[in-house]
Amino acid sequence: MTLFHPATGAVRLEGVTSCPNSVLHPWLQHELSEILADQSKAVSTKVSSRRAWERWQAGLKIRITLPEQLPPLWMLSVLDNLAGHKTSAFVLWLFAHGIMPLYTPLFWLMAEYGRKHPTGSQTPGNGRTESIPSRRNHVLV
């Protein structure tokens, strides 16, 4: 399992032999909680906080219904577009901790591994077509 911070290059890793949501989600919650605890938190007003959350939803084809009460937005988490990452318990945990989940389309993941787009066209990548389960459940933070 991998968390990557693109601005700093920081990576958090955990070796696993399989990665069902019952393993991934508790690990993510622990790691994300540590990251947030280390950040100095600026004061945010209720109005500006909601605007920040809504701004990140602008342009999305499917928007997540935001809870009425939102903390300041501290982080974006880009997850693969799997149903398990959209469970209400996991999404509400993210919201409660100031984390906006954004979901990648399936073809983006296939492009990463050089697989074919659902339309049949070849996507950019390294040309690999074999299954790569060890890289499937990754998150960019």
C-alpha positions as CSV (number, residue, x, y, z in Angstrom):
1,M,0.0,0.0,0.0
2,T,1.3,3.4,-0.9
3,L,0.6,7.0,0.0
4,F,2.4,9.6,-2.1
5,H,2.6,13.3,-1.5
6,P,3.5,14.8,-5.0
7,A,4.6,18.2,-3.7
8,T,7.2,16.8,-1.3
9,G,7.9,13.4,-2.7
10,A,7.2,11.8,0.6
11,V,6.0,8.2,0.5
12,R,4.5,6.0,3.1
13,L,4.5,2.3,2.3
14,E,3.2,-0.9,3.8
15,G,4.0,-4.3,2.3
16,V,1.0,-6.6,2.0
17,T,0.2,-9.9,0.2
18,S,-3.4,-8.8,-0.6
19,C,-5.2,-5.5,-0.1
20,P,-8.9,-5.8,0.5
21,N,-10.7,-2.8,1.9
22,S,-10.7,-4.4,5.4
23,V,-6.9,-4.0,5.3
24,L,-6.6,-0.8,3.2
25,H,-9.1,1.5,4.9
26,P,-7.8,1.1,8.5
27,W,-4.2,1.6,7.2
28,L,-5.3,4.7,5.3
29,Q,-7.2,6.1,8.3
30,H,-4.1,5.6,10.6
31,E,-1.6,7.1,8.1
32,L,-3.9,10.0,7.2
33,S,-4.6,10.8,10.8
34,E,-0.8,10.9,11.5
35,I,-0.3,13.3,8.5
36,L,-3.1,15.6,9.6
37,A,-1.8,15.6,13.2
38,D,1.6,16.8,12.0
39,Q,0.1,19.8,10.0
40,S,-0.3,23.2,11.6
41,K,-3.9,24.0,11.1
42,A,-4.9,27.5,10.0
43,V,-8.1,29.1,11.1
44,S,-10.9,28.7,8.6
45,T,-14.4,30.2,8.7
46,K,-17.4,28.0,8.2
47,V,-18.3,29.8,4.9
48,S,-14.8,29.7,3.4
49,S,-14.5,26.0,4.5
50,R,-17.7,25.0,2.6
51,R,-16.5,27.0,-0.4
52,A,-13.3,25.1,-0.5
53,W,-15.1,21.7,-0.5
54,E,-17.6,22.9,-3.2
55,R,-14.8,24.3,-5.4
56,W,-13.2,20.8,-5.6
57,Q,-16.5,19.4,-6.7
58,A,-17.0,21.9,-9.5
59,G,-16.8,20.2,-12.8
60,L,-17.3,16.6,-11.5
61,K,-19.9,14.5,-13.4
62,I,-21.0,12.9,-10.1
63,R,-20.7,14.9,-6.9
64,I,-20.7,13.5,-3.5
65,T,-23.3,14.9,-1.2
66,L,-21.4,16.9,1.4
67,P,-22.5,16.8,5.1
68,E,-24.0,19.9,6.5
69,Q,-21.1,20.3,9.0
70,L,-17.7,20.3,7.4
71,P,-14.3,20.9,9.0
72,P,-11.7,22.9,7.0
73,L,-10.5,21.1,3.9
74,W,-6.9,19.9,4.6
75,M,-6.2,17.3,2.0
76,L,-7.3,15.7,-1.3
77,S,-7.2,11.9,-1.6
78,V,-7.3,10.5,-5.1
79,L,-8.6,6.9,-5.0
80,D,-9.3,4.4,-7.7
81,N,-13.0,4.3,-8.7
82,L,-14.0,1.2,-6.9
83,A,-17.3,0.7,-4.9
84,G,-15.4,-0.1,-1.7
85,H,-13.8,3.3,-1.6
86,K,-17.2,4.9,-1.7
87,T,-18.8,3.2,1.3
88,S,-20.6,5.7,3.5
89,A,-18.5,4.8,6.6
90,F,-15.2,5.4,4.8
91,V,-16.3,8.6,3.0
92,L,-17.8,10.1,6.1
93,W,-14.6,9.4,8.0
94,L,-12.7,11.2,5.3
95,F,-15.1,14.2,5.5
96,A,-14.9,14.3,9.3
97,H,-11.1,14.6,9.0
98,G,-11.1,17.3,6.3
99,I,-10.2,15.0,3.4
100,M,-11.9,15.3,0.1
101,P,-12.0,12.0,-1.9
102,L,-11.6,12.3,-5.6
103,Y,-12.0,9.2,-7.8
104,T,-10.1,8.4,-10.9
105,P,-11.9,7.0,-13.9
106,L,-11.2,3.3,-14.6
107,F,-9.5,4.2,-18.0
108,W,-6.9,6.3,-16.1
109,L,-5.8,3.3,-14.1
110,M,-5.6,1.2,-17.2
111,A,-3.6,3.9,-18.9
112,E,-1.1,3.8,-16.1
113,Y,-0.5,0.1,-16.7
114,G,-0.6,0.3,-20.5
115,R,-3.9,-1.5,-20.9
116,K,-6.5,-0.8,-23.5
117,H,-9.2,1.8,-23.0
118,P,-12.7,0.3,-22.8
119,T,-13.4,1.7,-26.3
120,G,-10.6,-0.6,-27.6
121,S,-8.0,2.1,-28.3
122,Q,-4.5,1.7,-26.8
123,T,-3.8,4.0,-24.0
124,P,-0.5,5.6,-23.3
125,G,1.7,3.6,-21.0
126,N,4.5,1.2,-21.0
127,G,2.7,-1.5,-23.0
128,R,2.3,-4.0,-20.2
129,T,-0.9,-6.0,-20.4
130,E,-0.4,-8.4,-17.5
131,S,-2.4,-8.0,-14.3
132,I,-0.6,-6.0,-11.6
133,P,-2.7,-6.5,-8.4
134,S,0.1,-5.2,-6.1
135,R,-0.3,-1.7,-7.6
136,R,-4.1,-1.7,-7.9
137,N,-5.1,-0.2,-4.6
138,H,-2.9,2.9,-4.4
139,V,-3.7,6.4,-3.2
140,L,-2.1,9.7,-4.0
141,V,-2.3,12.2,-1.2
